[in-house]
Amino acid sequence: MQASTAPQIRTLLLTDLVDSTHLVERLGDGPAAELFRAHDRLVLELQQRWRGRLIDRSDGLLLIFERPIDGLGFALDYVRGLRDLGRELQLKLPLQARAGLHVGEVLSWENSADAVRMGAKQLEIEGLAKPLAGRLMALARAGQILLSATAEPLAHRAARELGERGELLVWKSYGRWRFKGIPEAQEIFEVGEPGLAPLRMPAHTPKAWRDLPLWRRPVALAAEALLLACMTAGAWFLAQPKPAIAFNERDWVVVGDLRNLTGDPRLDDSLEQAFRIALEQSRYVNVLSDLKTRETLQRMQRKPDVAVDRALGSEIALRDGARALLLPTVAEVGGRLRISAEVIDPHTQTTVYAVTADGRGIESALSSIDEVADGLRAKLGEAMQNVQKTSVPLPNVATPSLDALKAFAVARNVTNTSGDREQALGLYRRALQFDPQFALAHADMARLHASLGEVAAAKDEWHKALALPQRLSPQERHMVELMLAQGDGPSLYFRRAKEYLALYPDDYRVASRLATNQWHQNNDFRAAEALVRGVLKPQYERVALSRYALGIYLLGQEQVDAALAEFRASKAAGFSGGAEYFSRVFELRGDQAQADKVFFGSAHGRGGWKNDVGVTTWVIRGQWSRAAEVAKAWAQQAESEGDAIELVRAHAGIASVAVLSAQNDAGEALRALQEVVDAKAADADAQYPALATEVRLYAGLLAAYRDDRAGVDVALQRTGGSEIVSAFPTVNQLHQVLQAEQERLEGRPEAALARLQSLARRDTALVVVHWASLRAAQAAGAAEEARTQARWLATHRGRIIAESTTADVLRFFNAAVVARTMPPVAK
């Protein structure tokens, strides 16, 4: 065996399984062996993930890493993995480990092959760093990760590499400690996740104790305490200091459940909702949504209806990066109705502020909540001038009727939990019976209709809300105007969305919606990516869905590996909805079996390849007959359900399959598509104004594919002068493509190429722009330009798959383009 020529700086991690001997005795040999086999699989998986090398093992582990952040990542995942393993095996005691992490010089050498065969370790390491890591590990409490002063700053600086979890970690210093056998005192730190780590100072042991100065040792402290008590006794009674909390603009708060001590059930949900509405008027304080609170409770494996009290609310705040917990209370005191709210520091669970307001009778509740909310905003640091400017009285911004507010609050709760459409709408209508001017109820109904794809009903409710502007807060009014702007063309919507986000930058739902519109309406994957990255925050309840959207936007920029990582992260975070684009990554790699597995394992894939997704899949795979079957079944379903939009899109799928596979009935399928669009245009445009125009142009594109000049002419005539063409960028591009195809078919390919060249150079150019440019270049004899466009189509398969527009019918055409450049199917 031969030692390394010089000491090397390495990260050492030592862990110890807590009470492992006692665990074996309780379980028995067989179950214990099963446990340790599962433990070993966990360790191996984490080694590979965090690039660690296992040096030694017994009841614990000794590993070395190149970087401290890798060692910390291993330790955090190991602590969480042990907890999950214990729950999976239904152990009565928690499965925990203690860990010590240090960075220092070590000497290492490889044992000879003979020594390894005789049972020696392959690699040996020695040096002062090893016992110091061991002392840290021995000092740690169960589930605790202790770091040395050398490891902590290196790991802390790199914590952002851990992603969202890195933002939630708690870092604590426990001062300087002395270890037996280590000559110098060492500062130690703990890092951990709230709810998993103890986050408490370790206990002294015979081999480790705090390095306290003389004046802090027990005898000296006793004398000092006596003297201090004498000096401050009088001051204590004269003035008690007020605690403080370091609250900054745009920090987040968690609102706990309202404690109703009056016994009047009308106040249970209504006042808590009123308290939220009052606080949400602030641009200084951000309030964690009900949905996010429920999501966090689910991650904590708690029931969604459990009361959010001081302890639970503090844990939610720590997990979700909120600065404070607010606990509202209503009680009868001396014949008066008292509304109060405490501001809780989640780290210590102590009350740092309390604001109260008294009134006479239940009718005073809403004005008292206004007073308490304004007082809290001022206590948290918001300028009183701004509070007075932005605070609209609750009876004006919501409703003066407690009965209406009660029905409204219950309706919101139903929407956020069961999602029962009829029950929620019935409760909102009940609220409007109590107060017909309740604009916020109309706005909430609009949101519910919009979430269910009931666009026309949503627009009607938005208009009803906007007709009562004096009963909306400035933010809510701005929001309603923004939602209505979606039907007036992308340019107006984009402008208003940017204005809104300039005022309310932490409204992550609006930012996410704007990202989606940049994708659908602008074909701008970069802008969509930038927006969605801004919402990957612990306070947003749709982070898992946003990670899936980020995967789509990365796929559209040919960052396939990064997209795949985001799709997997989305699934790991709990998103189980659509998995089409996740499966497309494997489709592009020719692995159809894995594509099927991913898609069928999602909520949307349980029925198999259906509707537009199914047609797209079978076109990519070149199975035209199956694509035709799916398209016809889709049309029959849409017809039976009376869904005008899906019927139009289904006929676009039927025509696409017929034309792109050169079937004999292609002309008939195109005529059927045009007839359906004419018959359903009014219904379709009432929901999505651009849909009918886009599908008419798409029918012209299919005609151009067949070199059918008459079909192209008809499509351009039917859409010429349309405001939709000028207002919607992707529709405008499709219109330009048809004009170029018309010029090519007229024998003027140079004019067609000139029309498309500047458009094709943009990052936001549609796939059909490049396809039409290729056709024009070939017809014009422009060989170099033809090679450029062919190369683009061959190297942008991710973009071709990810592209989406308002009608989302170009996907069928794009699928055929992709199919021509697919690799062989994986066996």
C-alpha positions in Angstrom: 0.0 0.0 0.0 1.2 3.5 -0.8 0.2 6.8 0.7 -0.7 9.8 -1.4 2.3 12.1 -1.9 0.8 15.1 -0.1 -2.3 15.9 2.0 -5.4 16.8 0.1 -8.3 19.0 1.0 -11.5 16.9 1.2 -15.0 17.1 2.7 -15.6 14.4 5.3 -19.0 13.3 6.4 -19.5 11.0 9.4 -22.9 9.7 10.3 -24.2 7.3 13.0 -27.6 5.5 13.0 -29.2 6.4 16.3 -29.9 3.4 18.7 -29.2 0.9 16.0 -28.5 -1.9 18.5 -31.8 -1.3 20.3 -33.5 -1.2 16.9 -32.2 -4.7 16.0 -33.3 -6.1 19.4 -36.8 -4.7 18.9 -37.2 -5.8 15.3 -35.5 -9.2 15.3 -32.9 -10.4 12.9 -35.1 -10.9 9.8 -36.8 -7.6 9.8 -33.6 -5.9 10.8 -31.8 -7.4 7.9 -34.6 -6.1 5.5 -34.2 -2.7 7.1 -30.5 -2.6 6.6 -30.7 -3.8 3.0 -33.1 -0.9 2.3 -30.7 1.4 4.1 -27.9 0.3 1.9 -29.9 0.9 -1.2 -30.6 4.4 0.0 -26.9 5.1 0.7 -25.9 3.8 -2.7 -28.5 6.0 -4.4 -27.3 9.1 -2.5 -23.7 8.3 -3.2 -24.4 8.4 -6.9 -26.5 11.5 -6.7 -24.0 13.5 -4.6 -20.7 12.0 -6.0 -19.6 10.7 -2.6 -17.1 7.9 -1.9 -17.8 5.5 0.9 -14.7 4.8 3.0 -16.0 2.9 6.0 -19.2 1.7 7.5 -20.5 0.0 10.6 -23.4 1.5 12.5 -22.5 4.6 10.7 -20.9 5.9 7.5 -17.6 7.7 6.6 -17.7 9.3 3.2 -15.6 11.9 1.4 -16.7 14.4 -1.2 -14.9 16.9 -3.4 -17.2 19.8 -2.3 -18.9 20.6 1.0 -22.3 21.3 -0.8 -22.3 17.7 -2.0 -21.6 16.4 1.5 -24.4 18.6 2.8 -26.8 17.5 0.1 -26.1 13.8 1.0 -26.6 14.5 4.7 -30.0 16.3 4.1 -31.3 13.6 1.8 -30.0 10.9 4.1 -31.9 12.4 7.1 -35.1 12.7 5.0 -34.6 9.3 3.4 -34.3 7.6 6.9 -37.5 9.2 8.0 -39.4 8.0 4.9 -37.9 4.6 5.2 -39.0 4.3 8.8 -42.5 5.3 7.8 -42.5 2.9 4.9 -41.5 0.0 7.2 -44.0 1.2 9.8 -41.4 1.4 12.6 -42.7 2.5 15.9 -39.6 4.6 16.6 -38.3 7.2 14.2 -35.3 6.2 12.1 -32.7 8.9 12.6 -29.0 9.6 12.3 -26.6 12.2 13.6 -24.1 13.7 11.2 -20.8 15.7 11.3 -19.4 17.6 8.3 -15.9 19.0 8.1 -13.5 20.2 5.5 -9.8 19.6 6.0 -6.5 18.0 5.0 -6.4 14.2 4.8 -3.8 11.6 3.8 -5.2 8.7 1.7 -3.8 5.5 0.4 -5.0 2.5 -1.4 -4.6 -0.9 0.3 -3.1 -3.7 -1.7 -5.3 -6.2 -3.6 -4.2 -8.9 -1.1 -5.2 -6.8 1.8 -8.6 -6.0 0.3 -9.2 -9.7 -0.3 -8.4 -10.3 3.4 -11.1 -7.8 4.4 -9.3 -4.5 4.4 -10.9 -1.3 3.0 -10.0 -0.3 -0.5 -9.1 3.2 0.6 -7.7 4.4 3.9 -7.8 8.1 5.1 -6.2 9.7 8.1 -5.5 13.2 9.4 -6.8 15.6 12.1 -9.9 16.3 9.9 -11.2 12.8 10.6 -11.4 12.9 14.4 -12.8 16.4 14.2 -15.7 15.2 12.0 -16.1 12.3 14.4 -16.4 14.7 17.4 -19.0 16.8 15.5 -21.0 13.7 14.7 -20.9 12.4 18.3 -22.0 15.7 19.6 -25.1 16.0 17.3 -28.6 15.2 18.5 -30.7 12.6 16.7 -31.5 13.9 13.2 -29.0 16.8 13.6 -26.3 17.8 11.0 -23.4 19.7 12.6 -20.8 21.6 10.5 -17.4 22.9 11.3 -16.5 26.6 10.8 -14.5 25.5 7.8 -17.4 23.7 6.1 -20.2 26.0 6.9 -19.3 29.1 4.8 -18.4 27.0 1.8 -21.7 25.0 2.0 -23.8 28.1 2.8 -22.5 30.0 -0.2 -23.4 27.1 -2.5 -26.8 26.4 -1.0 -28.6 27.9 -4.0 -27.4 24.8 -5.9 -29.9 22.8 -3.8 -32.8 24.7 -5.6 -36.0 25.6 -3.7 -35.0 23.5 -0.7 -31.8 25.6 -0.3 -33.9 28.7 0.3 -35.8 26.9 3.2 -32.8 25.7 5.1 -32.2 27.1 8.6 -28.5 27.9 9.5 -27.6 28.3 13.2 -24.4 29.0 15.0 -23.8 27.4 18.5 -20.6 29.3 19.3 -17.2 27.9 20.1 -16.8 24.4 21.6 -13.9 22.4 22.9 -13.4 18.8 22.0 -11.3 16.3 23.8 -8.1 15.6 21.9 -8.5 18.8 19.7 -6.2 21.6 20.9 -8.1 24.6 19.5 -11.7 25.6 20.3 -14.0 25.2 17.3 -17.1 27.1 16.2 -19.9 24.7 15.2 -23.0 25.2 13.2 -26.2 23.4 12.5 -28.1 23.3 9.2 -31.4 21.6 8.6 -34.9 21.6 7.3 -37.7 22.8 9.6 -39.7 19.9 10.7 -36.9 17.4 10.2 -33.9 18.9 12.1 -33.9 19.5 15.9 -32.5 23.1 15.4 -31.5 23.1 19.1 -28.1 23.5 20.7 -26.4 20.2 21.3 -26.0 18.9 24.9 -22.6 18.9 26.6 -20.8 15.5 26.7 -17.5 14.4 28.5 -15.8 14.8 25.1 -17.3 18.1 24.0 -18.3 21.3 25.9 -18.9 25.0 25.2 -15.9 27.3 25.4 -17.4 29.9 27.7 -15.4 33.0 28.9 -14.9 33.3 32.7 -17.7 35.8 33.1 -20.2 33.3 31.6 -19.3 30.3 33.8 -21.9 29.2 36.4 -20.5 30.8 39.6 -19.8 34.1 37.9 -23.2 34.0 36.2 -25.0 33.5 39.5 -23.3 36.6 41.0 -23.9 38.7 37.9 -27.5 37.6 37.8 -28.1 38.7 41.3 -26.5 42.1 40.6 -28.4 42.5 37.4 -31.7 41.7 39.1 -31.2 44.4 41.6 -30.3 47.0 39.0 -33.2 46.3 36.6 -36.0 45.5 39.0 -37.2 49.1 39.1 -36.8 49.5 35.4 -38.9 46.4 34.7 -41.9 48.0 36.3 -41.4 51.4 34.7 -41.2 50.2 31.1 -41.2 46.8 29.5 -39.3 46.6 26.1 -41.3 45.7 23.1 -40.1 42.9 20.9 -39.5 43.4 17.2 -39.5 41.5 14.0 -37.3 42.2 11.0 -40.1 42.6 8.5 -39.3 44.0 5.1 -41.4 45.2 2.2 -42.9 42.3 0.2 -42.2 39.8 3.0 -44.8 37.1 3.5 -47.1 36.3 6.4 -49.2 33.2 7.2 -52.7 33.8 8.5 -53.7 31.3 11.1 -57.2 30.1 11.8 -59.4 32.7 13.5 -60.2 31.8 17.2 -63.9 32.6 17.7 -64.5 32.8 21.4 -68.0 34.4 21.0 -69.8 31.2 20.1 -71.5 32.9 17.2 -71.0 30.6 14.1 -71.6 33.5 11.7 -68.1 34.8 12.6 -66.1 31.6 12.1 -65.3 31.8 8.4 -66.5 35.2 7.5 -64.2 37.2 9.8 -61.1 35.2 8.8 -61.9 35.9 5.1 -62.5 39.5 5.9 -59.2 39.7 7.6 -57.4 38.3 4.5 -59.2 40.7 2.2 -58.2 43.6 4.3 -54.6 42.6 4.4 -54.4 41.7 0.7 -55.0 45.4 -0.2 -51.4 46.1 0.9 -48.6 46.2 -1.6 -46.2 46.0 1.4 -47.4 42.7 3.0 -47.8 39.5 1.1 -50.3 37.0 2.4 -49.8 33.3 1.9 -52.8 31.9 0.1 -55.2 29.3 1.5 -54.3 27.0 -1.3 -50.6 27.2 -0.4 -51.3 26.6 3.3 -53.3 23.5 2.4 -50.5 22.3 0.1 -47.9 22.7 2.8 -50.1 20.9 5.3 -50.3 18.0 2.8 -46.5 17.9 2.5 -46.4 17.8 6.3 -48.8 14.8 6.1 -51.4 16.8 8.1 -55.1 16.8 7.5 -56.2 19.9 5.4 -58.8 20.9 7.9 -56.5 20.9 10.9 -56.5 24.1 12.8 -53.5 26.4 12.0 -52.5 27.5 15.5 -49.3 29.0 16.9 -47.2 25.9 16.6 -48.5 24.6 13.2 -48.6 28.1 11.7 -45.0 28.8 12.8 -43.9 25.6 11.1 -45.8 26.5 7.9 -44.1 29.9 7.9 -40.6 28.4 8.3 -41.2 25.9 5.5 -42.7 28.5 3.1 -40.3 31.4 3.8 -42.8 33.6 5.6 -41.5 36.2 8.0 -44.4 36.2 10.4 -47.5 34.3 11.6 -50.7 36.3 12.2 -53.3 34.9 14.7 -56.7 36.7 14.7 -59.1 36.3 17.6 -62.7 37.5 18.1 -64.1 37.6 21.7 -66.7 39.4 23.9 -64.9 41.5 26.5 -66.9 43.6 28.9 -70.0 43.6 26.7 -68.0 44.7 23.7 -66.9 42.7 20.6 -63.1 42.7 20.5 -61.1 41.8 17.4 -57.4 41.2 18.0 -54.4 39.9 16.0 -51.0 38.8 17.2 -47.8 38.9 15.1 -45.8 35.8 15.9 -42.1 35.2 15.2 -42.2 31.7 13.8 -38.6 31.0 14.9 -39.4 31.4 18.6 -43.3 31.2 18.5 -43.4 34.3 20.7 -45.8 37.3 20.2 -43.9 40.3 19.0 -46.9 42.6 18.4 -50.6 42.6 19.2 -53.3 44.9 17.8 -56.9 45.1 19.1 -60.0 47.0 18.3 -63.3 47.1 20.2 -66.8 47.7 19.0 -70.4 47.4 20.0 -72.3 44.4 18.7 -71.7 42.1 15.8 -72.2 44.9 13.3 -68.9 46.5 14.4 -66.8 43.5 13.4 -65.9 44.6 9.9 -64.8 48.1 10.9 -62.8 46.6 13.7 -61.1 44.3 11.3 -60.2 47.3 9.1 -58.7 49.0 12.1 -56.7 45.9 13.2 -55.4 45.2 9.6 -54.3 48.9 9.3 -52.6 48.7 12.6 -50.8 45.5 11.7 -49.6 47.0 8.4 -48.2 49.9 10.3 -46.6 47.7 12.9 -44.9 45.7 10.2 -43.3 48.8 8.8 -45.6 50.1 6.1 -45.8 53.8 6.0 -49.1 55.0 7.6 -49.6 57.4 4.6 -49.5 54.4 2.3 -51.9 52.5 4.5 -54.4 55.3 4.4 -54.0 55.6 0.7 -54.5 52.0 -0.2 -56.9 50.8 2.5 -60.5 50.7 1.4 -63.1 49.9 4.1 -64.3 46.3 4.1 -68.0 47.1 3.6 -66.9 48.9 0.4 -64.3 46.5 -0.9 -66.2 43.4 0.1 -69.7 43.6 1.7 -71.3 45.1 4.7 -73.4 41.9 5.2 -71.9 39.2 7.4 -74.3 36.7 6.0 -73.0 37.4 2.5 -69.5 37.2 3.7 -70.1 33.9 5.4 -71.6 32.3 2.2 -68.7 33.8 0.2 -66.1 32.4 2.6 -67.6 28.9 2.5 -67.8 29.1 -1.3 -64.1 29.8 -1.5 -63.4 26.9 0.9 -65.4 24.5 -1.3 -63.6 25.8 -4.4 -60.2 25.2 -2.8 -61.0 21.8 -1.4 -63.6 19.6 -3.2 -63.9 21.8 -6.3 -67.6 21.0 -6.4 -68.8 23.4 -9.1 -72.5 23.4 -8.4 -72.1 23.8 -4.6 -69.6 26.6 -5.0 -71.7 28.5 -7.5 -74.8 28.0 -5.4 -73.0 29.6 -2.4 -71.7 32.5 -4.4 -75.2 33.1 -5.7 -76.4 32.9 -2.1 -73.9 35.6 -1.1 -75.3 37.8 -4.0 -78.8 37.3 -2.7 -77.7 38.8 0.6 -75.8 41.6 -1.1 -76.5 42.1 -4.9 -73.6 44.6 -5.1 -71.0 42.1 -3.9 -68.5 42.5 -6.8 -65.9 40.2 -5.3 -68.5 37.3 -5.5 -68.9 38.0 -9.2 -65.1 38.0 -9.6 -64.7 34.7 -7.8 -67.4 33.1 -9.9 -65.6 34.3 -13.0 -62.4 32.6 -11.7 -64.2 29.4 -11.1 -65.8 29.4 -14.6 -62.4 30.3 -16.2 -60.7 27.4 -14.4 -63.3 25.0 -15.9 -62.8 26.4 -19.4 -66.2 28.1 -19.3 -64.9 31.2 -21.0 -68.2 32.9 -22.0 -69.6 32.5 -18.4 -66.4 33.8 -17.0 -66.5 36.9 -19.2 -70.1 37.6 -18.1 -69.1 37.5 -14.4 -66.0 39.6 -15.0 -68.2 42.3 -16.7 -70.7 42.2 -13.8 -67.8 42.7 -11.3 -66.4 45.6 -13.3 -69.8 47.2 -13.4 -69.4 47.7 -9.6 -65.9 49.4 -9.5 -66.6 51.2 -6.2 -66.9 47.7 -4.6 -63.5 46.4 -5.7 -60.1 47.1 -4.3 -57.6 48.8 -6.7 -55.8 45.5 -7.1 -59.0 43.5 -7.8 -60.2 46.1 -10.3 -56.9 46.0 -12.1 -57.1 42.2 -12.1 -60.6 42.1 -13.6 -59.6 44.5 -16.3 -56.5 42.3 -17.1 -58.6 39.2 -17.4 -61.0 40.9 -19.8 -58.1 42.2 -21.8 -57.2 38.6 -22.8 -60.1 38.7 -25.3 -59.0 41.9 -26.9 -55.7 40.6 -28.4 -52.3 39.8 -27.0 -50.7 43.3 -27.3 -53.2 44.9 -24.9 -53.1 42.0 -22.5 -49.3 41.9 -22.5 -49.2 45.7 -21.8 -51.7 45.5 -19.0 -50.1 42.4 -17.5 -46.7 44.2 -17.3 -48.4 47.2 -15.7 -50.1 44.9 -13.1 -46.9 43.0 -12.3 -45.0 46.3 -11.9 -47.5 47.1 -9.1 -47.9 43.6 -7.7 -44.7 41.7 -8.5 -45.5 38.8 -6.2 -48.8 37.8 -7.8 -47.3 34.6 -9.1 -50.6 33.5 -10.8 -50.6 36.5 -13.1 -46.9 36.0 -13.9 -47.6 32.3 -14.7 -50.5 33.2 -16.9 -48.4 35.8 -18.7 -45.8 33.1 -19.3 -48.4 30.8 -20.8 -49.6 33.6 -23.1 -46.1 34.4 -24.2 -45.9 30.7 -25.2 -49.3 30.4 -27.0 -49.7 33.9 -28.4 -46.1 35.0 -29.1 -44.3 31.7 -29.5 -41.7 33.3 -27.3 -40.1 30.5 -25.2 -37.3 32.7 -23.7 -39.8 35.3 -22.3 -42.0 32.5 -21.0 -39.0 30.8 -19.3 -37.9 34.1 -17.6 -41.4 34.7 -16.3 -41.9 31.2 -14.9 -38.5 31.1 -13.3 -39.6 34.1 -11.3 -42.5 32.1 -9.7 -40.5 29.2 -8.5 -40.8 30.4 -4.9 -41.7 28.5 -1.8 -44.8 30.8 -1.3 -46.4 29.8 -4.6 -48.9 26.9 -4.4 -48.3 25.9 -8.1 -44.5 25.4 -8.1 -44.8 21.8 -9.3 -47.0 22.8 -12.2 -44.7 25.8 -12.9 -41.7 23.4 -13.1 -43.6 21.4 -15.7 -44.3 24.5 -17.7 -40.6 25.4 -17.4 -39.8 22.0 -18.9 -41.9 22.9 -21.9 -40.2 26.2 -22.4 -36.8 24.6 -22.1 -37.8 21.9 -24.6 -38.8 24.6 -27.0 -35.3 26.0 -26.8 -33.7 22.5 -27.5 -32.5 22.2 -23.9 -33.7 18.7 -23.7 -31.8 17.4 -20.7 -32.7 20.5 -18.7 -36.3 20.0 -19.7 -36.3 16.4 -18.6 -34.8 17.4 -15.3 -37.7 19.9 -14.7 -40.3 17.3 -15.8 -38.9 14.9 -13.2 -38.7 17.6 -10.5 -42.3 18.5 -11.2 -43.4 14.9 -10.8 -41.4 14.6 -7.6 -43.0 17.8 -6.3 -46.4 16.2 -6.7 -47.7 17.3 -10.1 -49.5 14.3 -11.5 -51.6 16.0 -14.3 -50.6 16.1 -17.9 -47.4 14.4 -18.9 -47.6 14.8 -22.7 -44.4 16.9 -23.1 -42.6 14.8 -20.5 -43.4 11.7 -22.7 -42.4 13.6 -25.9 -38.7 13.8 -24.7 -38.6 10.0 -24.9 -40.6 10.0 -28.1 -38.0 12.3 -29.7 -35.3 9.8 -28.6 -37.2 6.9 -30.3 -38.1 5.3 -27.0 -41.8 4.7 -27.5 -42.1 2.3 -24.6 -40.9 4.8 -22.1 -43.0 7.5 -23.7 -46.1 5.3 -23.1 -45.1 4.5 -19.6 -44.6 8.2 -18.6 -47.9 9.3 -20.2 -50.0 6.5 -19.0 -48.8 7.0 -15.5 -50.2 10.5 -15.4 -53.8 11.6 -14.6 -54.5 12.6 -18.2 -52.9 9.5 -19.7 -55.0 6.9 -17.9 -57.4 6.7 -20.9 -54.6 6.1 -23.4 -53.6 8.3 -26.4 -56.8 10.3 -27.1 -58.0 13.4 -28.8 -55.3 15.9 -30.0 -52.6 14.3 -28.0 -53.4 10.9 -29.5 -53.6 12.2 -33.1 -50.2 13.9 -32.6 -48.6 10.7 -31.2 -49.8 8.4 -34.0 -48.7 11.0 -36.6 -45.2 11.1 -35.1 -45.1 7.3 -35.1 -46.3 7.2 -38.7 -49.3 5.1 -37.8 -51.8 7.0 -39.9 -54.8 4.6 -39.6 -54.6 4.8 -35.8 -54.3 8.6 -36.0 -57.5 8.7 -38.2 -59.4 6.4 -35.7 -58.5 8.7 -32.8 -59.4 11.8 -34.7 -62.9 10.5 -35.7 -63.6 9.3 -32.1 -62.6 12.7 -30.9 -65.0 14.4 -33.3 -67.9 12.0 -32.3 -67.3 12.8 -28.6 -67.2 16.6 -29.2 -70.4 16.3 -31.3 -72.3 14.4 -28.6 -71.1 16.8 -25.9 -72.0 19.9 -28.0 -68.5 21.3 -27.7 -68.0 23.6 -30.6 -64.3 24.3 -30.1 -63.3 20.6 -29.7 -65.5 19.7 -32.7 -63.6 22.3 -34.9 -60.2 21.1 -33.6 -61.1 17.4 -34.1 -62.1 18.0 -37.8 -58.7 19.8 -38.1 -57.1 16.6 -36.9 -59.2 14.5 -39.4 -58.2 16.8 -42.3 -54.5 16.8 -41.2 -54.3 13.0 -41.2 -56.0 12.8 -44.6 -53.8 15.4 -46.2 -50.5 14.6 -44.6 -50.8 10.9 -45.4 -52.1 11.6 -49.0 -55.4 9.8 -48.6 -57.8 9.8 -51.5 -60.4 11.6 -49.4 -58.1 14.5 -48.4 -60.1 17.0 -50.5 -63.4 15.9 -48.9 -61.9 16.1 -45.4 -60.7 19.7 -46.1 -64.2 20.7 -47.3 -65.7 19.2 -44.1 -63.3 21.1 -42.0 -64.3 24.4 -43.7 -68.0 23.6 -43.3 -67.6 22.9 -39.6 -65.6 26.1 -39.0 -68.3 28.1 -40.8 -71.1 26.5 -38.7 -69.3 26.8 -35.4 -67.3 30.0 -35.8 -69.7 32.2 -33.8 -69.6 29.8 -30.8 -65.9 29.3 -31.1 -65.1 33.0 -31.3 -67.3 33.8 -28.3 -64.8 31.9 -26.2 -61.5 32.2 -28.1 -61.7 35.1 -30.7 -58.7 33.9 -32.7 -59.8 30.3 -33.1 -61.9 30.3 -36.2 -59.5 32.6 -38.1 -56.6 30.4 -37.2 -58.3 27.2 -38.2 -59.4 28.8 -41.6 -55.8 29.7 -42.2 -54.7 26.2 -41.2 -57.1 24.7 -43.7 -55.3 26.9 -46.3 -52.0 25.5 -45.1 -53.1 22.0 -45.6 -54.3 23.0 -49.1 -50.8 24.5 -49.8 -49.3 21.2 -48.7 -51.3 19.6 -51.6 -50.2 22.4 -53.9 -53.9 23.4 -54.1 -53.8 27.0 -55.1 -57.6 27.4 -55.0 -57.7 26.3 -51.3 -55.0 28.8 -50.4 -56.8 31.6 -52.2 -60.1 30.8 -50.4 -58.3 30.8 -47.0 -56.7 34.2 -47.7 -60.0 35.6 -49.0 -61.9 34.4 -45.9 -59.4 36.0 -43.5 -58.3 39.1 -45.4 -58.7 42.3 -43.5 -59.5 40.4 -40.2 -58.5 42.3 -37.0 -57.5 38.9 -35.6 -54.7 38.6 -38.2 -53.2 41.9 -37.2 -53.8 41.5 -33.4 -52.5 38.0 -32.8 -48.8 37.5 -33.7 -48.9 33.7 -34.4 -52.0 34.1 -36.5 -50.3 36.9 -38.4 -47.3 34.6 -39.1 -49.6 31.9 -40.4 -51.2 34.4 -42.7 -47.8 35.4 -44.0 -47.0 31.8 -44.7 -50.1 31.4 -46.8 -49.3 34.5 -48.7 -45.8 33.1 -49.4 -47.3 29.8 -50.5 -49.7 31.7 -52.8 -46.7 33.4 -54.4 -44.8 30.2 -54.7 -47.8 28.5 -56.4 -48.1 31.5 -58.7 -44.5 30.8 -59.9 -42.9 33.6 -57.8 -40.8 31.7 -55.3 -38.3 34.6 -55.0 -41.1 36.9 -53.7 -42.2 34.1 -51.3 -38.6 33.7 -50.0 -38.2 37.5 -49.6 -41.4 37.7 -47.6 -40.3 35.0 -45.2 -36.6 35.6 -44.7 -36.8 38.3 -42.1 -39.5 36.4 -40.3 -37.5 33.2 -40.2 -34.6 34.9 -38.5 -36.7 35.6 -35.4 -36.6 33.4 -32.4 -40.4 33.5 -32.3 -40.9 32.3 -35.9 -43.4 29.4 -36.2 -42.2 26.1 -37.5 -44.3 26.5 -40.7 -42.3 29.7 -41.4 -39.2 27.6 -41.7 -41.1 24.8 -43.6 -42.4 27.4 -46.1 -39.0 29.0 -46.4 -37.5 25.7 -47.3 -40.2 25.1 -50.0 -39.7 28.6 -51.5 -35.9 28.3 -51.4 -36.1 24.9 -53.3 -38.4 26.4 -55.9 -36.2 29.5 -56.3 -33.0 27.4 -56.7 -31.5 29.0 -53.5 -29.6 25.9 -52.5 -27.7 27.5 -49.5 -31.0 28.9 -48.0 -32.7 25.5 -48.6 -29.9 23.8 -46.7 -30.1 26.3 -43.9 -33.9 25.8 -43.4 -33.6 22.0 -43.7 -30.9 22.1 -41.1 -33.1 24.2 -38.8 -36.0 21.7 -39.1 -33.7 18.8 -38.4 -32.1 20.3 -35.3 -35.2 21.9 -33.7 -37.3 18.9 -32.9 -37.9 20.0 -29.4 -39.2 23.4 -30.6 -41.4 21.6 -33.2 -43.0 19.5 -30.5 -43.4 22.3 -27.9 -44.9 24.9 -30.2 -48.5 25.8 -29.3 -51.0 28.4 -30.5 -54.5 29.5 -29.6 -56.3 26.8 -31.6 -53.4 24.4 -31.2 -54.0 22.7 -34.5 -50.5 23.3 -36.0 -49.3 20.5 -33.7 -50.6 18.0 -36.3 -48.6 19.6 -39.1 -45.5 19.8 -36.8 -45.9 16.2 -35.8 -45.5 15.2 -39.5 -42.4 17.4 -39.7 -40.9 15.7 -36.7 -41.7 12.2 -37.9 -39.5 12.7 -41.0 -36.4 13.2 -38.7 -37.2 10.7 -36.0 -34.5 8.2 -34.9 -35.2 4.4 -35.1 -37.7 3.1 -32.5 -35.9 1.8 -29.4 -36.3 -2.0 -29.1 
